[in-house]
């Protein structure tokens, strides 16, 4: 499966199949939340949250690719990510794009 954030795949003619998406809501446990709270006092990267968001992005991307594969897609173009806070310590990652076939 080819995933690109452009509206084309170089050298390929495309047939649009439709919009596909994947999402994931993930949280860290209370201990990580407390540690991150203390870290905000001194500054620096909140590694626990970085890891959490990277995991959620990977899962959401996999879900989107599976949805595209179910449509018989060769690629997903115009790939975009967005995130939102669902509650303190939990975030939703949404990835979406256009499933296409090569003609």
URNORMO-V441386 format. One record per residue. N is the residue number from 1. SS is DSSP state (alpha for helix, beta for strand, coil for the rest). PHI is phi in whole degrees, -180 to 180 (* if undefined). BURIAL is # if it has 24 or more other ideal C-beta (glycine too) atoms within 12 Angstrom, else .. Layout:
n & ss & phi & burial
N & SS & PHI & BURIAL
N & SS & PHI & BURIAL
This chain:
n & ss & phi & burial
1 & coil & * & #
2 & beta & -92 & #
3 & beta & -122 & #
4 & coil & -136 & .
5 & coil & -99 & .
6 & coil & -98 & .
7 & coil & -96 & .
8 & coil & -153 & .
9 & coil & -119 & #
10 & coil & -50 & .
11 & coil & 78 & .
12 & coil & -119 & .
13 & coil & -93 & .
14 & beta & -117 & #
15 & beta & -117 & .
16 & beta & -77 & #
17 & beta & -103 & #
18 & beta & 144 & .
19 & beta & -80 & .
20 & beta & -127 & #
21 & beta & -150 & #
22 & beta & -145 & #
23 & beta & -141 & #
24 & beta & -154 & #
25 & beta & -112 & .
26 & beta & -135 & #
27 & beta & -137 & .
28 & coil & -104 & #
29 & coil & -74 & .
30 & alpha & -54 & .
31 & alpha & -59 & .
32 & alpha & -67 & .
33 & alpha & -63 & .
34 & alpha & -65 & .
35 & alpha & -61 & .
36 & alpha & -65 & #
37 & alpha & -61 & .
38 & alpha & -67 & .
39 & alpha & -63 & .
40 & alpha & -66 & .
41 & alpha & -71 & .
42 & alpha & -108 & .
43 & coil & 88 & .
44 & coil & 115 & .
45 & coil & -70 & .
46 & coil & -93 & #
47 & alpha & -59 & .
48 & alpha & -60 & #
49 & alpha & -73 & #
50 & alpha & -60 & .
51 & alpha & -63 & .
52 & alpha & -59 & #
53 & alpha & -69 & #
54 & alpha & -63 & .
55 & alpha & -62 & .
56 & alpha & -64 & #
57 & alpha & -62 & #
58 & alpha & -64 & .
59 & alpha & -67 & .
60 & alpha & -62 & #
61 & alpha & -64 & #
62 & alpha & -62 & .
63 & alpha & -64 & #
64 & alpha & -65 & #
65 & alpha & -62 & #
66 & alpha & -64 & .
67 & alpha & -65 & #
68 & alpha & -66 & #
69 & alpha & -62 & .
70 & alpha & -64 & .
71 & coil & -84 & #
72 & coil & 85 & .
73 & coil & -72 & #
74 & coil & -92 & #
75 & beta & -158 & #
76 & beta & -124 & #
77 & beta & -109 & #
78 & beta & 55 & #
79 & beta & -64 & #
80 & beta & -138 & #
81 & beta & -117 & #
82 & beta & -144 & .
83 & beta & -139 & .
84 & beta & -150 & .
85 & beta & -82 & .
86 & beta & -90 & .
87 & beta & -161 & .
88 & coil & -58 & .
89 & coil & 85 & .
90 & beta & -133 & .
91 & beta & -133 & #
92 & beta & -103 & #
93 & beta & -112 & #
94 & beta & -122 & #
95 & beta & -124 & #
96 & beta & -149 & #
97 & beta & -172 & #
98 & beta & -109 & #
99 & beta & -77 & #
100 & beta & -138 & #
101 & beta & -114 & #
102 & beta & -88 & .
103 & coil & -113 & .
